[in-house]
Amino acid sequence: MFLSNFIYIIKRVLTSPSVIAIVIAAILYLSLVFYILNYSKQKKTYTRKKSKNTKEMKKKEKEESEADEDDGEKEKDN
């Protein structure tokens, strides 16, 4: 008798409109929060990597061009 009453009560609670509405609202809210968190992390990470990489690339290109100029001057002297 106790188990059948328990199952009946749980079924009534889970199928009530207010519980269903609260669960749907909670799922939508959590999905929005996780979307915002993931979007902002990807954006920040991408811009940081891009700026570091461009600075390093410019620095390497400058060093290479200076090294090429030095090699060209040495060949002219010989």
A tleap script that builds the chain and sets N, CA, C and O, in Angstrom:
source leaprc.protein.ff14SB
mol = sequence {
  NMET PHE LEU SER ASN PHE ILE TYR ILE ILE
  LYS ARG VAL LEU THR SER PRO SER VAL ILE
  ALA ILE VAL ILE ALA ALA ILE LEU TYR LEU
  SER LEU VAL PHE TYR ILE LEU ASN TYR SER
  LYS GLN LYS LYS THR TYR THR ARG LYS LYS
  SER LYS ASN THR LYS GLU MET LYS LYS LYS
  GLU LYS GLU GLU SER GLU ALA ASP GLU ASP
  ASP GLY GLU LYS GLU LYS ASP CASN
}
set mol.1.N position { 0.828 -1.193 0.000 }
set mol.1.CA position { 0.000 0.000 0.000 }
set mol.1.C position { 0.877 1.264 0.000 }
set mol.1.O position { 0.573 2.223 -0.709 }
set mol.2.N position { 1.936 1.268 0.771 }
set mol.2.CA position { 2.788 2.446 0.869 }
set mol.2.C position { 3.463 2.750 -0.469 }
set mol.2.O position { 3.505 3.909 -0.881 }
set mol.3.N position { 3.988 1.741 -1.148 }
set mol.3.CA position { 4.689 1.939 -2.409 }
set mol.3.C position { 3.746 2.470 -3.496 }
set mol.3.O position { 4.136 3.353 -4.260 }
set mol.4.N position { 2.556 1.968 -3.578 }
set mol.4.CA position { 1.622 2.440 -4.593 }
set mol.4.C position { 1.219 3.893 -4.340 }
set mol.4.O position { 1.047 4.654 -5.292 }
set mol.5.N position { 1.067 4.289 -3.083 }
set mol.5.CA position { 0.766 5.693 -2.759 }
set mol.5.C position { 1.944 6.592 -3.094 }
set mol.5.O position { 1.771 7.695 -3.614 }
set mol.6.N position { 3.135 6.114 -2.792 }
set mol.6.CA position { 4.347 6.891 -3.071 }
set mol.6.C position { 4.497 7.135 -4.575 }
set mol.6.O position { 4.787 8.256 -4.994 }
set mol.7.N position { 4.304 6.102 -5.379 }
set mol.7.CA position { 4.409 6.228 -6.832 }
set mol.7.C position { 3.332 7.171 -7.368 }
set mol.7.O position { 3.604 7.972 -8.263 }
set mol.8.N position { 2.133 7.086 -6.840 }
set mol.8.CA position { 1.041 7.964 -7.267 }
set mol.8.C position { 1.376 9.432 -6.976 }
set mol.8.O position { 1.152 10.305 -7.816 }
set mol.9.N position { 1.909 9.692 -5.790 }
set mol.9.CA position { 2.248 11.072 -5.410 }
set mol.9.C position { 3.385 11.605 -6.275 }
set mol.9.O position { 3.325 12.743 -6.742 }
set mol.10.N position { 4.419 10.795 -6.493 }
set mol.10.CA position { 5.548 11.222 -7.328 }
set mol.10.C position { 5.076 11.506 -8.750 }
set mol.10.O position { 5.500 12.486 -9.362 }
set mol.11.N position { 4.211 10.665 -9.270 }
set mol.11.CA position { 3.687 10.865 -10.621 }
set mol.11.C position { 2.906 12.173 -10.705 }
set mol.11.O position { 3.059 12.917 -11.674 }
set mol.12.N position { 2.088 12.461 -9.727 }
set mol.12.CA position { 1.299 13.694 -9.710 }
set mol.12.C position { 2.195 14.931 -9.592 }
set mol.12.O position { 1.934 15.953 -10.228 }
set mol.13.N position { 3.243 14.837 -8.782 }
set mol.13.CA position { 4.148 15.980 -8.612 }
set mol.13.C position { 4.925 16.242 -9.898 }
set mol.13.O position { 5.021 17.386 -10.342 }
set mol.14.N position { 5.472 15.207 -10.491 }
set mol.14.CA position { 6.296 15.382 -11.692 }
set mol.14.C position { 5.490 15.822 -12.906 }
set mol.14.O position { 6.044 16.457 -13.804 }
set mol.15.N position { 4.215 15.509 -12.959 }
set mol.15.CA position { 3.403 15.901 -14.109 }
set mol.15.C position { 2.609 17.183 -13.874 }
set mol.15.O position { 1.823 17.588 -14.731 }
set mol.16.N position { 2.804 17.819 -12.733 }
set mol.16.CA position { 2.086 19.070 -12.493 }
set mol.16.C position { 2.664 20.178 -13.374 }
set mol.16.O position { 3.873 20.214 -13.602 }
set mol.17.N position { 1.831 21.065 -13.861 }
set mol.17.CA position { 2.291 22.121 -14.783 }
set mol.17.C position { 3.333 23.050 -14.160 }
set mol.17.O position { 4.249 23.490 -14.855 }
set mol.18.N position { 3.216 23.351 -12.890 }
set mol.18.CA position { 4.185 24.266 -12.271 }
set mol.18.C position { 5.584 23.649 -12.220 }
set mol.18.O position { 6.570 24.346 -12.464 }
set mol.19.N position { 5.686 22.366 -11.908 }
set mol.19.CA position { 6.991 21.699 -11.866 }
set mol.19.C position { 7.587 21.625 -13.262 }
set mol.19.O position { 8.784 21.856 -13.432 }
set mol.20.N position { 6.784 21.310 -14.257 }
set mol.20.CA position { 7.272 21.241 -15.639 }
set mol.20.C position { 7.763 22.621 -16.097 }
set mol.20.O position { 8.809 22.718 -16.739 }
set mol.21.N position { 7.033 23.670 -15.778 }
set mol.21.CA position { 7.438 25.026 -16.167 }
set mol.21.C position { 8.743 25.427 -15.492 }
set mol.21.O position { 9.607 26.032 -16.127 }
set mol.22.N position { 8.892 25.100 -14.230 }
set mol.22.CA position { 10.125 25.441 -13.502 }
set mol.22.C position { 11.312 24.690 -14.084 }
set mol.22.O position { 12.388 25.271 -14.226 }
set mol.23.N position { 11.152 23.433 -14.420 }
set mol.23.CA position { 12.242 22.647 -14.998 }
set mol.23.C position { 12.644 23.205 -16.361 }
set mol.23.O position { 13.834 23.325 -16.652 }
set mol.24.N position { 11.679 23.542 -17.186 }
set mol.24.CA position { 11.983 24.114 -18.503 }
set mol.24.C position { 12.695 25.456 -18.350 }
set mol.24.O position { 13.667 25.723 -19.056 }
set mol.25.N position { 12.223 26.296 -17.440 }
set mol.25.CA position { 12.870 27.598 -17.214 }
set mol.25.C position { 14.300 27.416 -16.719 }
set mol.25.O position { 15.194 28.146 -17.147 }
set mol.26.N position { 14.531 26.465 -15.832 }
set mol.26.CA position { 15.876 26.219 -15.309 }
set mol.26.C position { 16.811 25.724 -16.406 }
set mol.26.O position { 17.966 26.144 -16.472 }
set mol.27.N position { 16.326 24.841 -17.261 }
set mol.27.CA position { 17.148 24.328 -18.362 }
set mol.27.C position { 17.503 25.447 -19.337 }
set mol.27.O position { 18.653 25.550 -19.764 }
set mol.28.N position { 16.538 26.281 -19.691 }
set mol.28.CA position { 16.818 27.401 -20.594 }
set mol.28.C position { 17.801 28.388 -19.983 }
set mol.28.O position { 18.698 28.875 -20.670 }
set mol.29.N position { 17.642 28.683 -18.714 }
set mol.29.CA position { 18.550 29.609 -18.035 }
set mol.29.C position { 19.973 29.054 -18.004 }
set mol.29.O position { 20.926 29.772 -18.305 }
set mol.30.N position { 20.118 27.787 -17.643 }
set mol.30.CA position { 21.448 27.187 -17.580 }
set mol.30.C position { 22.100 27.107 -18.955 }
set mol.30.O position { 23.303 27.335 -19.083 }
set mol.31.N position { 21.330 26.790 -19.972 }
set mol.31.CA position { 21.911 26.733 -21.310 }
set mol.31.C position { 22.357 28.122 -21.765 }
set mol.31.O position { 23.387 28.249 -22.428 }
set mol.32.N position { 21.609 29.153 -21.422 }
set mol.32.CA position { 22.013 30.517 -21.758 }
set mol.32.C position { 23.302 30.905 -21.029 }
set mol.32.O position { 24.206 31.487 -21.628 }
set mol.33.N position { 23.381 30.584 -19.743 }
set mol.33.CA position { 24.580 30.910 -18.960 }
set mol.33.C position { 25.803 30.197 -19.533 }
set mol.33.O position { 26.851 30.820 -19.701 }
set mol.34.N position { 25.690 28.908 -19.836 }
set mol.34.CA position { 26.828 28.174 -20.387 }
set mol.34.C position { 27.204 28.673 -21.776 }
set mol.34.O position { 28.383 28.688 -22.127 }
set mol.35.N position { 26.230 29.075 -22.561 }
set mol.35.CA position { 26.524 29.638 -23.877 }
set mol.35.C position { 27.327 30.932 -23.746 }
set mol.35.O position { 28.310 31.128 -24.460 }
set mol.36.N position { 26.914 31.804 -22.846 }
set mol.36.CA position { 27.619 33.069 -22.646 }
set mol.36.C position { 29.028 32.830 -22.133 }
set mol.36.O position { 29.970 33.477 -22.592 }
set mol.37.N position { 29.187 31.911 -21.187 }
set mol.37.CA position { 30.520 31.623 -20.657 }
set mol.37.C position { 31.441 31.075 -21.733 }
set mol.37.O position { 32.591 31.504 -21.835 }
set mol.38.N position { 30.969 30.152 -22.525 }
set mol.38.CA position { 31.803 29.575 -23.568 }
set mol.38.C position { 32.100 30.575 -24.671 }
set mol.38.O position { 33.207 30.573 -25.211 }
set mol.39.N position { 31.160 31.420 -25.018 }
set mol.39.CA position { 31.378 32.410 -26.075 }
set mol.39.C position { 32.430 33.420 -25.657 }
set mol.39.O position { 33.310 33.748 -26.452 }
set mol.40.N position { 32.365 33.916 -24.442 }
set mol.40.CA position { 33.331 34.916 -24.012 }
set mol.40.C position { 34.718 34.308 -23.843 }
set mol.40.O position { 35.706 34.988 -24.118 }
set mol.41.N position { 34.834 33.061 -23.405 }
set mol.41.CA position { 36.138 32.423 -23.273 }
set mol.41.C position { 36.768 32.234 -24.642 }
set mol.41.O position { 37.959 32.500 -24.802 }
set mol.42.N position { 36.029 31.795 -25.611 }
set mol.42.CA position { 36.590 31.588 -26.928 }
set mol.42.C position { 37.053 32.898 -27.538 }
set mol.42.O position { 38.100 32.947 -28.185 }
set mol.43.N position { 36.299 33.938 -27.343 }
set mol.43.CA position { 36.649 35.228 -27.921 }
set mol.43.C position { 37.928 35.774 -27.294 }
set mol.43.O position { 38.804 36.252 -28.016 }
set mol.44.N position { 38.057 35.716 -25.967 }
set mol.44.CA position { 39.244 36.220 -25.296 }
set mol.44.C position { 40.472 35.399 -25.667 }
set mol.44.O position { 41.532 35.963 -25.940 }
set mol.45.N position { 40.345 34.088 -25.681 }
set mol.45.CA position { 41.471 33.221 -25.990 }
set mol.45.C position { 41.948 33.468 -27.409 }
set mol.45.O position { 43.153 33.510 -27.659 }
set mol.46.N position { 41.030 33.630 -28.331 }
set mol.46.CA position { 41.399 33.824 -29.728 }
set mol.46.C position { 42.163 35.130 -29.912 }
set mol.46.O position { 43.180 35.151 -30.605 }
set mol.47.N position { 41.694 36.217 -29.307 }
set mol.47.CA position { 42.361 37.497 -29.504 }
set mol.47.C position { 43.714 37.516 -28.815 }
set mol.47.O position { 44.653 38.125 -29.328 }
set mol.48.N position { 43.839 36.872 -27.678 }
set mol.48.CA position { 45.134 36.836 -27.007 }
set mol.48.C position { 46.159 36.083 -27.840 }
set mol.48.O position { 47.278 36.563 -28.026 }
set mol.49.N position { 45.797 34.922 -28.338 }
set mol.49.CA position { 46.724 34.139 -29.131 }
set mol.49.C position { 47.090 34.871 -30.405 }
set mol.49.O position { 48.243 34.837 -30.837 }
set mol.50.N position { 46.130 35.525 -31.001 }
set mol.50.CA position { 46.383 36.215 -32.251 }
set mol.50.C position { 47.366 37.371 -32.036 }
set mol.50.O position { 48.292 37.550 -32.828 }
set mol.51.N position { 47.174 38.146 -30.984 }
set mol.51.CA position { 48.055 39.286 -30.764 }
set mol.51.C position { 49.463 38.827 -30.420 }
set mol.51.O position { 50.433 39.434 -30.875 }
set mol.52.N position { 49.597 37.767 -29.626 }
set mol.52.CA position { 50.927 37.260 -29.299 }
set mol.52.C position { 51.608 36.721 -30.544 }
set mol.52.O position { 52.788 36.983 -30.776 }
set mol.53.N position { 50.873 35.978 -31.337 }
set mol.53.CA position { 51.460 35.391 -32.534 }
set mol.53.C position { 51.881 36.465 -33.535 }
set mol.53.O position { 52.938 36.345 -34.154 }
set mol.54.N position { 51.084 37.495 -33.700 }
set mol.54.CA position { 51.451 38.535 -34.659 }
set mol.54.C position { 52.672 39.298 -34.184 }
set mol.54.O position { 53.523 39.662 -34.996 }
set mol.55.N position { 52.778 39.551 -32.879 }
set mol.55.CA position { 53.959 40.228 -32.360 }
set mol.55.C position { 55.201 39.381 -32.569 }
set mol.55.O position { 56.246 39.890 -32.975 }
set mol.56.N position { 55.088 38.079 -32.288 }
set mol.56.CA position { 56.234 37.184 -32.462 }
set mol.56.C position { 56.608 37.079 -33.935 }
set mol.56.O position { 57.792 37.056 -34.273 }
set mol.57.N position { 55.623 37.016 -34.803 }
set mol.57.CA position { 55.905 36.905 -36.232 }
set mol.57.C position { 56.600 38.168 -36.740 }
set mol.57.O position { 57.557 38.076 -37.509 }
set mol.58.N position { 56.136 39.337 -36.322 }
set mol.58.CA position { 56.775 40.580 -36.751 }
set mol.58.C position { 58.201 40.660 -36.250 }
set mol.58.O position { 59.095 41.116 -36.963 }
set mol.59.N position { 58.412 40.212 -35.013 }
set mol.59.CA position { 59.753 40.228 -34.430 }
set mol.59.C position { 60.679 39.298 -35.211 }
set mol.59.O position { 61.815 39.668 -35.508 }
set mol.60.N position { 60.208 38.095 -35.548 }
set mol.60.CA position { 61.021 37.149 -36.310 }
set mol.60.C position { 61.321 37.679 -37.697 }
set mol.60.O position { 62.446 37.549 -38.181 }
set mol.61.N position { 60.324 38.280 -38.349 }
set mol.61.CA position { 60.537 38.832 -39.689 }
set mol.61.C position { 61.568 39.949 -39.651 }
set mol.61.O position { 62.403 40.057 -40.549 }
set mol.62.N position { 61.515 40.773 -38.627 }
set mol.62.CA position { 62.467 41.870 -38.492 }
set mol.62.C position { 63.874 41.325 -38.288 }
set mol.62.O position { 64.827 41.810 -38.897 }
set mol.63.N position { 64.001 40.318 -37.433 }
set mol.63.CA position { 65.312 39.715 -37.194 }
set mol.63.C position { 65.853 39.062 -38.465 }
set mol.63.O position { 67.043 39.173 -38.761 }
set mol.64.N position { 64.991 38.387 -39.213 }
set mol.64.CA position { 65.425 37.742 -40.446 }
set mol.64.C position { 65.857 38.768 -41.485 }
set mol.64.O position { 66.856 38.573 -42.176 }
set mol.65.N position { 65.111 39.852 -41.595 }
set mol.65.CA position { 65.490 40.870 -42.576 }
set mol.65.C position { 66.805 41.545 -42.190 }
set mol.65.O position { 67.613 41.872 -43.059 }
set mol.66.N position { 67.020 41.756 -40.894 }
set mol.66.CA position { 68.296 42.319 -40.446 }
set mol.66.C position { 69.438 41.350 -40.709 }
set mol.66.O position { 70.525 41.768 -41.106 }
set mol.67.N position { 69.204 40.068 -40.494 }
set mol.67.CA position { 70.234 39.061 -40.742 }
set mol.67.C position { 70.546 38.991 -42.235 }
set mol.67.O position { 71.710 38.839 -42.608 }
set mol.68.N position { 69.535 39.100 -43.097 }
set mol.68.CA position { 69.752 39.078 -44.537 }
set mol.68.C position { 70.549 40.297 -44.981 }
set mol.68.O position { 71.415 40.185 -45.848 }
set mol.69.N position { 70.268 41.452 -44.403 }
set mol.69.CA position { 71.009 42.661 -44.739 }
set mol.69.C position { 72.463 42.523 -44.316 }
set mol.69.O position { 73.361 42.924 -45.056 }
set mol.70.N position { 72.708 41.963 -43.139 }
set mol.70.CA position { 74.076 41.760 -42.663 }
set mol.70.C position { 74.824 40.792 -43.571 }
set mol.70.O position { 75.998 41.018 -43.866 }
set mol.71.N position { 74.180 39.726 -44.019 }
set mol.71.CA position { 74.804 38.764 -44.924 }
set mol.71.C position { 75.132 39.419 -46.264 }
set mol.71.O position { 76.178 39.142 -46.851 }
set mol.72.N position { 74.264 40.266 -46.737 }
set mol.72.CA position { 74.483 40.948 -48.010 }
set mol.72.C position { 75.658 41.899 -47.925 }
set mol.72.O position { 76.420 42.013 -48.886 }
set mol.73.N position { 75.830 42.587 -46.803 }
set mol.73.CA position { 76.947 43.503 -46.636 }
set mol.73.C position { 78.272 42.742 -46.549 }
set mol.73.O position { 79.282 43.201 -47.084 }
set mol.74.N position { 78.278 41.599 -45.890 }
set mol.74.CA position { 79.500 40.794 -45.757 }
set mol.74.C position { 79.941 40.269 -47.109 }
set mol.74.O position { 81.141 40.238 -47.382 }
set mol.75.N position { 79.006 39.849 -47.978 }
set mol.75.CA position { 79.336 39.333 -49.281 }
set mol.75.C position { 79.904 40.429 -50.165 }
set mol.75.O position { 80.797 40.168 -50.971 }
set mol.76.N position { 79.403 41.653 -50.030 }
set mol.76.CA position { 79.905 42.763 -50.824 }
set mol.76.C position { 81.334 43.111 -50.425 }
set mol.76.O position { 82.145 43.472 -51.278 }
set mol.77.N position { 81.653 43.003 -49.116 }
set mol.77.CA position { 82.991 43.311 -48.629 }
set mol.77.C position { 84.012 42.303 -49.147 }
set mol.77.O position { 85.167 42.665 -49.368 }
set mol.78.N position { 83.620 41.071 -49.342 }
set mol.78.CA position { 84.572 40.028 -49.789 }
set mol.78.C position { 84.720 40.119 -51.249 }
set mol.78.O position { 85.468 39.344 -51.844 }
savepdb mol mol.pdb
quit
